[in-house]
Amino acid sequence: MFFILSGFTMLAMIPVFLAILPAIVLMVYVYRQDKIEPEPPALLIKLVGAGVLAGLLSMILEQIGTVFLNLGIPERSGSLYTILMAYLVVGVVEEGTKYGLMASITWKNPAFNFRFDGIVYAVFASLGFAAFENILYGFRYGVGTLATRAFLSIPGHMAFAVIFGIFYGHAKKNADLSYYRPSKRILARVQNIIGYALAVLFHGTYDACLMTGTGISTLIFVLSVVLIYVVIFFVIRRESRFDQPV
C-alpha cells in the first residue's frame, strides 16, 4: 500500500515539476549573470516566496477589479473591455503585487549594493509568481498547456521583471546618492514609477493581444515574443557586463 501511495504521489508531482522547471532554468540563468557579488540564497528564496504570495493576492484583487469593471461595462465583450481588463486589472494588479512585495524585502536590504541586483530581485519575485501561476494552469488545463507556457508566458514574466528591474537598480543608486544631492531622491521615485508603468504597459499589451486574437494583435504578440528572446536576453547580459555599485 505504501508503494502504491508513493507512486500516486510521484505522478501527482510530475505536473508541479514541469510547471516550475522553466522558471528554475531562467532563475539560474539570471543568477549566473550576477557575476560581481551573487545574492544570498536565503534572500532569493524569500523573493520566490514573495512571488507566490503575490500570485495569491492577485487572484483576490483581480476578482475585485473584475467586479468593478463589470459594473462599468456590463457587456463583457468588445475591445474596450478586453483592453481595460488586460491593462487596468491584470497588468496593474500583477505587476503591483510582485514589485510591492519585492521592494518591501529588498529596498533597504544591505545585499542590495549593485545595480544589477535590481534585475535579479525583480526576476526572482516575478518567476516565483509565474511558477505558482503555472502550477495552477497545469492542474486546471492539463500538462499539455505547460509546453506553450514554458516558451511564452514564463519568459514573458521575466521580461516584464527585467524592464522594472533596470529602473529599480538605477533608482536605488540615485536614492543612495540623495544624501549628498536631495534631488536624486525625487529622481529615484520617478524611476520606480516609470519602471512599474512600463512593466504594466508591456504586460497589458501582451495579455490584450492574446485576449483579442485579431490579425494585428497576433502580429504584435509575435513581435513581443521576438523582443523577449532577442532584446531582453541581450539587455540582461549588457546590464551584467556594465554593472555598478549603488
BAMI-974705 format. One line per field, with one value per residue: x, y, z of N, C-alpha, C in turn. Coordinates in pm, 1 decimal. Each point is the difference from the previous one (the first is absolute). Last residue first. Example, Ala and Ser with C-alpha at 12.3 -4.5 7.8 and 13.67 -1.06 7.14 Angstrom:
2
n_X (1285.0  29.0)
n_Y (-225.0  -572.0)
n_Z (708.0  -7.0)
ca_X (82.0  -89.0)
ca_Y (119.0  119.0)
ca_Z (6.0  0.0)
c_X (-77.0  90.0)
c_Y (109.0  120.0)
c_Z (73.0  0.0)
//
This chain:
246
n_X (2595.8  292.9  45.6  22.9  4.7  -45.0  -441.1  -344.6  -37.9  -217.5  -470.5  -216.6  -66.9  -368.1  -411.8  -98.8  -132.1  -384.3  -406.5  -206.7  -258.6  -441.9  -300.1  -176.3  -379.9  -413.8  -201.0  -250.5  -437.1  -334.4  -194.2  -339.8  -350.4  -119.6  -31.5  236.6  479.2  206.5  8.8  339.1  422.6  21.0  33.5  424.3  294.9  -77.9  113.3  444.7  145.2  -84.2  290.1  407.5  -12.7  -9.3  405.6  285.0  -87.1  163.4  448.7  112.6  -38.8  355.9  387.9  77.4  271.7  528.5  313.3  -211.7  -194.0  162.1  -189.1  -370.4  86.6  86.8  -370.8  -255.5  136.8  -132.6  -440.8  -106.3  69.5  -311.0  -423.7  -7.6  46.5  -377.1  -291.8  129.8  -83.9  -417.8  -58.7  163.1  -299.2  -360.8  107.3  202.7  -180.4  -469.5  -158.2  0.3  -328.7  -446.8  -108.4  -131.6  -479.2  -367.3  -26.8  409.9  370.1  -6.3  145.7  460.4  218.7  20.0  348.8  416.4  75.3  122.4  441.1  277.7  50.9  309.0  451.5  163.1  107.3  413.7  394.4  97.1  200.7  467.0  350.3  248.5  253.6  -20.0  -363.1  -9.6  -158.0  -521.3  -415.2  -311.1  -236.3  -441.8  -393.4  -58.8  -223.7  -471.5  -221.7  -0.9  -321.8  -453.0  -127.4  -54.0  -409.0  -391.9  -62.3  -100.0  -435.8  -371.8  1.7  132.8  -256.8  -473.0  -164.0  -29.1  -368.3  -418.0  -66.4  -95.8  -400.0  -353.0  -296.2  -390.9  -131.1  294.5  89.8  -15.5  318.6  433.0  70.7  80.9  430.2  346.8  35.1  222.5  464.3  236.4  94.1  352.6  438.1  241.6  249.9  418.2  363.1  244.8  351.9  404.6  280.6  296.4  410.3  326.4  255.0  373.7  396.0  269.0  292.0  419.5  342.2  258.0  439.6  383.2  227.8  -256.0  -494.5  -227.1  -182.5  -450.2  -341.1  -109.4  -253.0  -463.8  -251.9  -116.4  -361.8  -438.9  -180.5  -168.6  -428.6  -378.4  62.4  -20.5  -425.8  -248.9  104.2  -137.5  -326.0  147.0  212.6  -270.9  -184.8  268.3  33.5  -334.7  48.0  297.8  -150.5  -258.2)
n_Y (5062.0  -286.3  -245.0  -279.1  -183.0  -436.9  -167.9  173.1  -173.7  -415.3  3.0  153.8  -292.6  -280.8  192.1  59.9  -371.1  -269.8  250.7  202.9  -259.7  -59.9  340.5  10.5  -260.0  185.7  310.5  -171.5  -135.5  326.9  131.4  -273.7  -143.6  -103.0  162.5  -81.5  8.5  422.2  245.0  -89.8  212.0  455.9  121.7  -19.6  355.4  398.8  4.7  76.2  444.2  274.5  -39.6  231.0  465.2  150.1  10.9  364.7  408.7  55.6  127.0  454.6  284.6  13.0  257.7  458.3  145.1  -69.2  -194.9  -380.9  -283.1  -401.5  -435.3  -70.0  -97.8  -447.1  -284.1  8.6  -255.5  -449.8  -86.4  4.1  -396.7  -349.9  -36.2  -231.9  -464.4  -266.6  -132.4  -378.4  -431.6  -197.0  -216.8  -441.5  -343.2  -92.7  -234.5  -443.9  -325.1  -86.7  -336.9  -437.3  -141.5  -190.6  -472.2  -239.2  113.2  289.1  129.7  -62.8  259.1  468.3  151.9  33.8  380.3  399.5  36.5  125.0  457.8  292.2  7.5  243.9  464.3  130.2  -11.3  347.7  424.3  46.2  46.5  416.2  329.3  -20.8  214.8  386.0  -19.0  -74.9  -249.1  -284.9  153.3  157.2  267.6  -64.3  -451.4  -196.8  226.5  21.1  -355.4  -10.5  267.2  -139.7  -329.4  139.2  283.5  -174.8  -212.0  280.8  276.6  -220.8  -201.6  299.8  367.1  -125.1  -332.8  74.5  344.1  -87.2  -254.5  212.6  259.1  -214.4  -367.5  -252.1  -89.3  361.1  325.6  401.2  231.2  -325.1  -344.1  78.1  -69.4  -441.5  -173.1  84.9  -283.6  -402.5  14.1  -8.9  -424.5  -255.8  154.0  -118.2  -398.3  11.2  189.6  -271.3  -240.9  227.2  41.2  -351.5  13.1  260.0  -182.6  -252.2  232.3  126.0  -320.6  -85.0  408.5  266.2  139.1  288.8  84.7  -166.4  -114.3  -254.0  -426.4  -17.4  -23.9  -425.5  -291.5  54.2  -185.5  -457.8  -112.0  44.2  -346.9  -391.9  -81.4  -268.0  -474.4  -235.2  -93.3  -357.7  -437.0  -207.9  -344.6  -446.5  -188.7  -167.2  -429.2  -364.2  -110.3  -267.6  -460.1  -220.3  -115.7  -394.1)
n_Z (-603.3  -409.1  -482.8  -530.7  -480.8  -192.1  61.0  -262.3  -435.8  -65.0  -0.8  -387.3  -361.5  14.3  -129.3  -474.7  -279.9  113.0  84.7  -370.2  -288.3  115.3  -110.8  -436.7  -86.7  120.1  -287.2  -353.7  93.0  12.2  -410.4  -181.1  370.1  483.0  510.3  414.8  7.2  -8.5  400.8  322.6  -47.4  109.3  454.6  202.8  -79.7  244.3  460.2  113.2  -12.6  374.2  374.4  -14.4  79.2  443.8  237.7  -80.6  220.5  433.6  49.7  -54.2  366.2  294.6  -101.7  126.5  379.8  94.5  290.3  164.7  -335.1  -243.2  20.4  -281.4  -454.2  -121.5  -34.4  -392.1  -370.5  -12.3  -134.7  -461.3  -237.9  70.0  -233.6  -402.7  26.5  92.2  -344.1  -241.4  177.0  -71.4  -407.9  -63.5  109.4  -307.1  -419.1  -51.9  306.7  -53.0  -294.8  163.2  319.0  -78.5  26.3  405.9  227.5  174.6  472.8  247.0  -146.4  91.0  420.3  67.0  -161.6  255.9  308.7  -168.2  -92.6  356.7  119.6  -276.3  79.2  336.1  -119.3  -281.7  184.2  224.6  -258.9  -196.4  261.9  89.4  -249.2  143.7  475.8  470.0  339.5  378.9  433.4  56.9  -67.4  -361.1  -47.5  141.4  -143.8  -471.6  -223.8  4.3  -312.3  -448.7  -149.1  -31.9  -359.8  -440.0  -90.7  -42.6  -387.0  -413.7  -57.4  -18.0  -303.6  -463.7  -242.4  -13.5  -272.2  -461.8  -156.2  -49.1  -385.7  -419.7  -21.4  339.2  401.4  176.2  316.7  205.8  396.6  342.5  -30.1  170.5  459.3  139.4  -70.7  311.5  372.6  -63.4  -4.1  410.9  200.5  -177.8  81.0  391.5  -4.9  -214.1  229.1  289.8  -183.8  -51.4  371.6  87.9  -215.6  201.7  353.1  -114.9  -81.2  366.9  180.0  -221.4  -109.7  -396.4  -316.6  -241.4  -419.1  -391.1  -201.3  -329.3  109.6  152.9  -325.3  -174.6  270.4  10.1  -348.9  25.4  280.5  -160.3  -269.0  233.4  245.2  -140.1  -20.6  407.8  170.8  -185.9  161.9  423.9  80.0  -37.4  373.8  343.0  -48.2  119.7  454.6  187.5  -49.2  287.9  432.7  48.8)
ca_X (-97.2  -48.2  66.3  -53.8  27.1  135.6  95.9  -7.7  61.9  145.8  49.7  0.9  111.7  120.1  7.4  38.3  116.1  112.0  41.1  62.3  133.4  75.2  36.1  110.7  119.4  39.8  64.5  128.6  87.5  42.6  96.9  123.0  -12.3  7.1  -70.1  -145.3  -48.1  17.3  -105.1  -126.5  17.0  1.7  -134.8  -82.3  38.9  -27.4  -145.4  -31.0  41.7  -92.3  -127.4  22.8  14.3  -132.6  -81.7  48.6  -47.2  -143.6  -16.3  30.8  -114.9  -108.7  10.7  -80.3  -140.5  -78.0  83.0  59.0  -82.6  71.6  117.3  -48.1  -31.8  124.8  74.1  -65.8  40.5  141.8  10.9  -33.8  97.7  124.5  -10.2  -31.6  125.9  82.6  -59.3  24.5  138.2  9.1  -69.3  94.7  106.2  -42.5  -68.1  70.8  143.9  30.0  -16.3  103.6  124.1  7.0  25.7  144.3  77.4  -12.8  -131.4  -105.2  27.1  -37.6  -146.5  -51.6  14.5  -105.6  -126.5  0.2  -26.9  -139.4  -74.1  -2.3  -91.2  -137.5  -30.8  -16.9  -126.0  -112.3  -6.1  -52.4  -140.1  -81.1  -57.2  -114.1  39.0  114.3  -31.0  48.1  142.4  84.1  93.5  42.0  134.9  104.2  -7.2  62.9  144.3  57.2  -22.7  107.0  135.7  22.3  -0.2  129.1  108.2  -2.1  19.8  131.7  108.8  -24.2  -36.0  88.2  141.5  31.6  -5.7  113.5  123.7  -0.3  18.7  139.6  39.8  62.0  135.9  22.8  -80.7  -27.6  17.8  -98.8  -130.5  0.5  -15.1  -134.2  -94.6  9.8  -61.1  -144.3  -52.6  -14.9  -106.0  -125.2  -51.3  -63.3  -122.0  -96.7  -55.5  -99.0  -114.8  -67.9  -76.2  -119.2  -86.6  -60.8  -104.6  -110.8  -63.8  -75.1  -116.3  -107.8  -15.3  -88.9  -128.5  -31.5  86.1  136.6  36.9  42.5  137.1  90.9  18.1  65.8  141.6  60.6  21.8  104.2  128.7  33.8  43.0  130.0  100.8  -46.8  -0.4  138.7  63.6  -43.3  53.0  104.4  -62.1  -73.3  98.6  58.1  -99.4  -7.4  118.6  -22.1  -105.4  61.4  89.2  -83.2)
ca_Y (106.3  4.8  100.2  16.7  137.6  39.2  -75.1  56.6  132.6  -15.4  -64.4  101.2  90.4  -74.7  -14.2  122.0  67.7  -91.3  -67.9  99.5  21.7  -121.4  9.0  95.2  -66.5  -103.1  69.0  49.6  -116.9  -33.7  99.7  -10.9  48.0  -104.9  51.1  1.1  -137.6  -66.0  50.3  -67.5  -144.4  -19.7  22.1  -112.3  -118.0  22.4  -11.8  -141.7  -72.5  34.0  -68.2  -143.4  -29.4  14.6  -113.4  -120.2  5.6  -29.2  -141.7  -76.7  17.6  -77.8  -138.8  -14.7  -32.3  81.0  112.5  56.8  112.8  125.6  1.6  16.4  141.3  76.2  -25.9  76.2  139.9  9.9  -19.7  128.0  99.2  -15.6  69.0  141.0  63.7  19.9  112.4  121.8  41.4  53.0  128.4  104.4  8.8  71.1  128.2  82.1  -1.9  101.6  133.0  13.7  48.5  146.6  45.0  16.6  -116.3  -24.6  35.9  -82.8  -140.7  -29.5  7.5  -118.2  -113.6  9.7  -25.4  -142.7  -75.3  22.1  -68.4  -141.2  -19.0  18.4  -110.2  -125.1  6.0  -2.2  -131.7  -94.9  34.6  -68.1  -120.6  35.8  15.2  91.5  79.6  -74.1  27.5  -115.9  37.7  140.3  27.3  -91.4  -2.7  121.0  -5.8  -94.3  54.9  95.1  -55.1  -92.2  71.0  67.6  -98.2  -83.7  81.7  63.1  -98.1  -105.8  55.6  103.1  -33.3  -119.0  39.3  88.2  -78.6  -86.6  85.1  41.5  120.3  -30.6  -48.6  -97.1  -121.2  -47.8  110.9  102.8  -45.5  16.5  143.0  40.9  -46.7  88.2  127.4  -25.8  -3.2  137.2  69.6  -71.6  40.1  131.8  -17.2  -74.1  96.1  78.1  -89.5  -13.2  124.1  -9.9  -96.7  71.4  87.0  -89.8  -37.7  115.5  16.4  -93.7  -108.9  28.3  -70.5  -41.1  71.9  -50.9  88.1  127.2  -15.4  -7.5  137.1  81.8  -38.3  51.5  143.3  17.2  -31.4  111.3  115.5  -17.4  88.9  138.4  57.3  10.0  106.4  131.0  24.6  102.3  130.4  39.1  36.3  129.2  103.9  12.0  74.3  141.0  47.2  21.7  116.8  121.1)
ca_Z (28.2  138.7  83.7  134.6  41.9  -40.1  81.0  134.6  -2.3  -11.5  122.0  105.9  -28.4  37.6  145.1  71.1  -58.7  -20.3  122.3  86.8  -57.4  32.2  141.8  12.7  -54.8  95.2  112.2  -49.3  -10.9  136.3  46.3  -77.8  -138.2  -101.0  -117.9  20.6  13.5  -130.0  -89.3  29.6  -20.2  -145.7  -51.5  45.6  -77.8  -142.3  -19.4  21.5  -120.4  -109.1  24.1  -13.5  -143.3  -61.3  43.7  -68.7  -138.8  2.3  33.0  -120.7  -89.1  59.6  -45.7  -121.9  29.0  -94.2  -44.1  122.4  43.4  -25.0  87.2  137.5  20.6  -8.1  123.6  106.6  -16.2  32.6  144.7  63.9  -46.3  74.7  128.5  -26.8  -40.7  119.1  72.7  -77.6  22.7  136.1  0.3  -42.8  101.0  120.8  -20.3  -99.0  27.9  100.6  -59.7  -103.4  60.3  -10.3  -136.9  -20.2  -39.9  -144.4  -54.0  59.1  -26.3  -138.3  -9.1  69.6  -90.7  -100.8  70.2  31.9  -122.9  -39.9  106.0  -38.5  -112.4  48.1  91.1  -73.6  -74.5  94.0  64.0  -98.7  -23.9  101.5  -61.0  -83.8  -140.2  -9.4  -119.7  -117.0  -24.8  31.9  106.1  -15.4  -51.4  47.1  146.4  52.8  -23.9  95.9  132.9  29.0  -10.3  111.9  127.4  13.8  6.2  120.3  120.4  1.4  3.6  98.8  130.3  55.7  -15.3  78.4  140.9  28.2  -3.6  118.1  118.0  15.0  -71.1  -128.5  21.5  -107.4  19.2  -136.2  -93.6  34.1  -49.2  -145.4  -30.0  43.7  -102.1  -115.6  39.6  11.1  -136.7  -49.3  73.4  -24.3  -131.5  13.2  79.5  -81.0  -96.4  74.7  20.4  -128.8  -18.2  84.4  -69.5  -112.8  54.9  34.4  -126.2  -49.0  88.1  -35.9  97.5  112.8  -4.0  137.1  94.2  11.5  111.8  -58.1  -49.8  115.6  49.5  -103.0  -1.8  123.1  -20.0  -102.5  63.1  88.8  -80.8  -65.4  59.0  8.5  -134.7  -45.5  78.7  -50.7  -134.5  3.8  25.0  -120.7  -102.0  39.3  -31.4  -145.2  -42.7  32.8  -90.3  -131.3  8.1  0.0)
c_X (40.7  -98.1  -50.4  83.3  -58.6  37.0  143.1  96.0  0.0  70.0  151.6  53.9  13.3  126.0  125.2  21.7  46.8  124.7  127.7  53.2  77.7  142.6  79.4  45.1  122.0  126.7  49.7  77.4  138.3  92.1  51.8  107.5  133.3  -21.1  -2.3  -76.5  -152.3  -50.6  8.1  -112.1  -134.1  8.2  -9.6  -141.6  -83.7  31.2  -35.5  -149.1  -28.9  35.2  -97.4  -127.5  18.6  4.9  -138.9  -79.9  41.9  -57.5  -147.3  -19.7  20.1  -125.9  -113.1  2.0  -86.7  -147.6  -77.5  82.7  49.7  -75.2  82.0  116.9  -49.9  -26.1  129.7  72.7  -61.0  51.6  145.3  14.7  -25.0  107.3  133.0  -7.7  -22.4  130.5  83.7  -56.7  29.9  142.4  6.1  -63.8  107.4  112.2  -24.8  -62.6  76.9  148.8  39.2  -6.2  110.8  131.9  15.5  30.9  145.0  81.9  -16.5  -136.5  -108.8  18.2  -48.5  -152.6  -51.5  2.8  -116.9  -130.1  -6.7  -35.4  -149.4  -60.5  -9.3  -100.2  -141.7  -39.1  -28.2  -133.9  -121.9  -17.0  -65.5  -148.4  -86.1  -68.9  -126.0  57.9  108.0  -24.5  55.5  145.9  91.1  103.5  46.8  139.8  109.1  -0.1  71.1  151.3  61.2  -19.8  104.3  141.6  27.7  9.1  136.4  122.0  11.3  28.7  136.2  121.2  -26.6  -33.2  90.6  150.5  34.1  3.1  120.1  130.7  7.2  23.2  140.8  37.2  64.1  146.2  23.3  -77.0  -33.5  6.9  -111.6  -134.1  -3.5  -25.0  -143.1  -98.4  0.2  -74.5  -149.8  -55.2  -27.0  -117.2  -132.2  -63.3  -75.5  -132.2  -103.8  -66.4  -111.4  -122.1  -76.0  -88.5  -129.6  -90.9  -73.0  -117.9  -118.5  -75.8  -87.7  -125.6  -115.8  -11.4  -80.5  -137.1  -21.8  82.3  141.2  41.7  51.1  145.5  96.7  29.0  76.4  149.6  59.5  32.9  114.4  135.1  40.9  41.7  134.4  108.9  -39.9  7.8  143.0  65.0  -47.7  55.4  101.9  -63.0  -68.3  99.1  53.5  -98.6  -0.7  117.1  -26.5  -102.9  58.2  86.5)
c_Y (75.1  114.4  -9.6  99.8  29.6  138.2  45.6  -70.7  63.4  135.3  -10.8  -58.0  104.3  81.2  -75.1  -24.6  114.6  67.1  -79.5  -64.9  98.9  10.6  -121.8  12.7  90.3  -70.7  -100.8  69.8  40.5  -121.5  -35.2  95.0  -15.6  45.3  -101.9  38.4  -4.8  -143.6  -65.9  43.7  -72.5  -148.2  -23.0  12.1  -121.7  -123.9  13.2  -25.5  -149.2  -75.2  23.6  -79.7  -149.7  -35.0  3.9  -123.2  -125.7  -1.9  -39.3  -148.9  -81.0  9.0  -86.9  -143.4  -20.2  -36.3  93.9  123.1  61.6  121.0  127.3  6.8  26.8  148.2  79.8  -17.6  86.8  142.3  12.5  -9.1  133.5  99.1  -2.5  78.3  148.8  70.7  33.4  122.3  131.0  46.6  65.3  138.1  100.6  17.5  73.2  137.9  92.0  6.6  109.2  137.6  19.3  55.8  149.8  56.6  33.7  -119.6  -42.7  28.8  -91.2  -148.2  -34.8  -3.5  -129.5  -121.0  0.0  -39.5  -149.8  -89.2  9.1  -87.3  -146.7  -30.5  12.4  -114.0  -131.8  -3.9  -9.4  -137.5  -94.3  28.3  -77.6  -122.7  20.8  11.3  106.8  75.8  -71.7  31.1  -115.5  42.3  144.3  51.6  -88.1  1.1  119.0  -8.9  -88.7  70.0  98.7  -55.6  -90.5  72.4  66.3  -91.0  -86.8  75.4  67.6  -91.7  -105.5  35.2  99.4  -28.5  -117.6  39.8  84.4  -78.4  -83.1  80.8  42.3  130.8  -46.6  -43.5  -106.4  -131.3  -37.2  116.5  99.4  -40.7  25.7  146.3  39.7  -36.6  97.3  127.8  -31.2  4.1  137.5  72.0  -68.4  44.3  132.2  -18.9  -67.0  103.9  73.4  -89.4  -2.8  122.6  -18.5  -91.8  74.4  80.5  -93.7  -35.2  116.1  17.3  -92.1  -119.6  20.7  -66.2  -47.3  67.1  -35.6  100.4  126.0  -9.1  1.7  140.4  84.7  -29.2  65.4  147.9  22.1  -22.8  119.1  120.1  -6.8  94.3  147.3  65.0  21.2  116.3  133.1  32.5  112.5  137.9  45.6  48.1  138.8  106.7  20.3  85.7  147.9  49.8  32.4  126.0)
c_Z (126.1  20.0  143.0  80.9  138.4  52.3  -28.8  94.6  139.2  4.4  -3.5  130.2  110.5  -28.7  43.3  148.9  88.6  -56.5  -22.6  126.5  86.3  -53.7  44.2  145.5  13.2  -46.2  102.6  111.5  -48.5  -0.2  138.9  48.4  -72.6  -142.5  -113.2  -125.8  10.6  4.0  -136.9  -93.4  19.6  -34.7  -149.1  -55.7  38.6  -83.1  -147.6  -20.5  12.7  -127.7  -115.0  17.6  -22.1  -148.4  -62.7  40.8  -75.4  -141.1  0.0  24.1  -127.2  -86.0  56.5  -52.9  -124.0  16.6  -92.2  -34.1  130.4  54.6  -17.5  97.1  141.7  27.9  2.5  132.5  110.6  -10.2  45.3  151.7  69.9  -39.9  74.1  130.8  -25.1  -34.1  123.3  70.7  -71.5  30.9  136.7  -4.0  -41.3  101.7  131.9  -19.4  -92.7  31.9  97.6  -64.6  -102.5  51.6  -12.8  -137.7  -30.1  -48.6  -145.1  -61.7  53.2  -30.8  -140.3  -9.1  62.3  -92.7  -98.3  69.8  26.4  -118.6  -26.4  109.8  -40.6  -111.1  55.7  93.8  -71.1  -73.1  91.5  63.1  -98.9  -19.4  99.0  -58.1  -83.3  -140.6  -15.0  -129.8  -123.2  -32.2  41.3  104.3  9.0  -31.8  59.5  152.3  62.6  -14.8  107.2  133.1  49.6  -1.8  118.5  134.1  14.6  7.7  124.8  127.7  13.6  9.0  106.9  145.4  71.5  -2.4  91.1  147.5  38.9  8.6  127.1  126.8  35.7  -66.9  -130.2  3.6  -106.7  11.5  -142.7  -98.0  32.0  -59.4  -150.5  -34.4  35.0  -109.5  -117.6  37.0  -1.0  -142.4  -60.0  66.9  -31.6  -131.5  14.7  72.5  -89.4  -90.3  74.5  9.2  -131.7  -10.8  78.7  -81.6  -111.8  54.9  23.8  -127.4  -45.8  85.5  -37.7  94.2  128.2  2.1  143.2  109.8  44.1  107.6  -68.5  -45.6  117.9  51.5  -100.4  3.4  124.4  -18.9  -97.8  66.1  85.4  -85.1  -71.5  49.0  1.9  -137.7  -47.3  74.4  -56.3  -138.1  -3.2  16.0  -128.1  -104.0  33.5  -43.0  -150.4  -44.7  22.6  -101.6  -136.6  0.0)
//
